Amino acid sequence: MKDWLDAVKAELGVDLDIDVAGLLDMTKVVAHGVARPAAPLTAFLVGYAAAQAGGGPAAVAEANRKAAALAEQWTTGHRPAEPAAAGPGPAEPIAAGPEAPEPVAAGNEPA
């Protein structure tokens, strides 16, 4: 697996030591306590959250810690309350077709 991870990091231009055990532990909790398909998607979200927080090992560790804690809560049935203004979910894609509003060019706004 090390050779694979080294190859992926090189291909993606990532220079970061990976806490493989920590990430695998988190994905194990997600896979068994939430749903198997949620594990790789959660790992993606951990990476994305870490990048938004500035990247680096500390950001990855913090995002991973939060995801693992949430998965543990989920597993024990202590799910957090739904956010008040939740966006579209998987069954509700963001409109991108004819029902999407037309962009308005500057200077052509309706009166």
C-alpha positions in Angstrom: 0.0 0.0 0.0 2.9 2.4 0.7 4.0 2.1 -3.0 0.4 3.0 -4.1 0.1 6.0 -1.8 3.6 7.2 -2.8 2.5 6.9 -6.5 -0.8 8.8 -5.9 0.9 11.5 -3.9 3.4 12.0 -6.7 0.7 12.0 -9.4 -1.4 14.6 -7.4 1.6 16.7 -6.4 0.9 16.1 -2.7 3.9 16.3 -0.3 2.3 15.2 3.0 3.0 12.4 5.4 -0.2 10.4 5.8 -1.5 9.1 9.2 -2.6 5.9 7.5 -3.7 4.2 10.7 -5.7 7.2 11.9 -7.5 7.6 8.5 -8.2 3.8 8.3 -9.5 3.8 11.8 -11.9 6.6 11.0 -13.1 5.0 7.8 -13.6 1.7 9.7 -15.9 3.4 12.2 -17.8 5.1 9.3 -18.1 1.9 7.3 -19.4 -0.2 10.1 -21.4 2.5 12.0 -22.8 4.6 9.2 -22.6 2.9 5.8 -19.8 1.3 3.8 -20.1 3.7 0.9 -19.8 6.6 3.4 -16.2 5.7 4.3 -14.4 6.8 1.1 -16.7 9.8 0.8 -15.9 10.8 4.3 -12.2 10.4 3.7 -12.6 12.7 0.7 -14.4 15.3 2.9 -11.7 15.1 5.5 -9.1 15.9 2.9 -11.2 18.7 1.5 -11.9 20.2 5.0 -8.2 20.0 5.7 -7.4 21.9 2.5 -9.9 24.6 3.4 -8.3 24.9 6.8 -4.9 25.6 5.2 -3.7 22.0 4.7 -0.9 20.2 6.4 -0.8 17.3 8.9 -2.5 19.3 11.7 -5.4 20.2 9.5 -5.8 16.6 8.4 -5.6 15.3 11.9 -8.3 17.8 13.2 -10.7 17.1 10.3 -10.1 13.3 10.8 -10.8 13.7 14.6 -14.0 15.5 13.9 -15.2 13.0 11.4 -14.3 10.0 13.6 -16.1 11.6 16.6 -19.2 12.3 14.5 -19.2 8.7 13.2 -18.9 7.4 16.8 -21.9 9.5 17.8 -23.8 8.3 14.8 -23.0 4.7 15.7 -24.4 5.0 19.2 -27.5 6.7 17.9 -26.6 10.1 19.2 -27.0 12.0 15.9 -26.6 15.7 16.0 -29.6 17.9 15.2 -30.1 18.7 11.5 -28.8 22.2 10.6 -31.6 24.8 10.3 -30.8 25.7 6.7 -29.7 22.5 5.2 -28.8 22.6 1.5 -29.8 20.1 -1.1 -29.0 16.6 -0.2 -28.1 13.6 -2.5 -31.7 13.2 -3.6 -32.1 16.9 -4.3 -29.5 17.9 -6.9 -28.8 21.6 -7.4 -30.7 22.9 -10.4 -28.6 23.1 -13.5 -31.1 22.8 -16.3 -34.0 24.9 -17.6 -35.3 25.4 -14.1 -32.1 27.2 -13.0 -32.3 31.0 -13.1 -30.7 32.6 -16.1 -27.6 34.7 -15.4 -28.1 38.4 -15.7 -25.4 40.5 -17.4 -24.2 43.6 -15.7 -26.4 46.6 -16.6 -29.3 44.3 -17.7 -30.9 43.8 -14.2 -34.7 43.9 -14.1 -36.1 47.2 -12.8 
